[in-house]
Amino acid sequence: MNSVVDVRSASGALKTAFDRASDLAPLLAQSTAEQRIGMIQALVKTMLAHKEEIYQAVRLERGLAPIDTDAELLMVKLEADHVAAQGH
């Protein structure tokens, strides 16, 4: 059930999201480490607030059970915590 999305040829909301992120990259480069840490922490908070939707999407896309998805979400959180600790 693995599939790869080539965002260079993606259409719709996905392409719009990646284009927007690309457009914002120069502003991100001008932000402080603390601002970037705050953004990462906000991302993790949002990710955790939407776990049920993530479970459904991952189940459809990759066939993973929620416990497996929790392991992946935990890795993201641990990496974000590491980045925050290194940035201060």
N, C-alpha and C positions, 0 to 999 in steps of 0.2 A: 503494500500500500504506500510505499514511499513515492513521493513526487517532488520535483524541483520546480520552483517558479523562477523563471528568468525575468527579473524586474525590469530589465531593459526593454522587454517587449510586452510587459504586463499591461493590462488595460484597467480602466475604472479606478476604484478607490485605492487599490494597492499602488498603482503607478502614481496617483496623485499624492499619496502619503510619502513615497520615496522621493518624488520631485520636490515636495515641500521640505523634507529633511535636507536634501541637497542644497536647496536655496538658502536654508538657515545655517549651513555649515560655517560660512564666514563670520556670522554673529557669534556662534558658539566658540570659535577660535579666539574671540575677543573677551569672552567671559572669564571670570576668575575661577580658580580651582574650587573654592567654596560654592560658587554658583553652580558649577557643573556637578559637584557632589549633591547639592540640593536637588538638581534635576534627576540624577540617578536615583536618589532616595524617593522622589515623587513617583518615578516610574515603577519602582518596586512596590510602593504602596498601592498604586493603581492596579498593578499586576495581581496583587494579593486580593484586592477588592473585587476582582473579576475572575476569580478562580473557577467558578462554575462554568462560565462561558469558555474559558480556556480549556477546561476538561472536555466540553462538548466538541470544540474545534479540534483538539488533539485526538480525541477518539475517532472523529470522522476522517481526519487527514492521515493519522498514523496508526490507529487502532489500539492506542495505549489506554490502559486503565487509569483511573484517577491517582492511584498510589504511585504509578510510574511517572505520571505528570508531576505529582508533588515532589518527587526526587529531582526532576529537572528544574522546577521552580525554586527549590531549595538551593540548587547550584547557582542559579542566577542571583538569589538573595545573598549567598555567601560571597560571591564575586563582587557584588555591589558593596557589601560591608568591607571587604578587603580594599577596594578602591577608595572608599571613604576614609578608612584608617590610614592609607598611604598618603592621601591628599592633605591631611591636617598636619 
